[in-house]
Amino acid sequence: MQTGCLPIMKNCIEMNILVTGAHGQLGNEMVRVSDKSKDHYVFTDINELDITNRDVLHTFVNKEQIDIIVNCCLLYTSDAADE
């Protein structure tokens, strides 16, 4: 059986997809396009899930049975923005 639910596939498996950075520009677009998908999306941002903490992330992924992680987080430092 194939994974993913592209329109050309039959007998596909619905996937649990974690999208981090859901409140940002790219994350908001993922929310918008996920409405057309049969997959189950879990949207988080830094307030809900700190992806820099490996143990917390691992626990979350296992608990939610995540198949795919789409990282839409932005790394922002004021020093880099000034250059």
Secondary structure by P-SEA (a helix, b strand, c coil): ccccccccccbbbbbbbbbcccccaaaaaaaaacccccbbbbbbcccccccccaaaaaaaaaaacccbbbbcccccccccccc
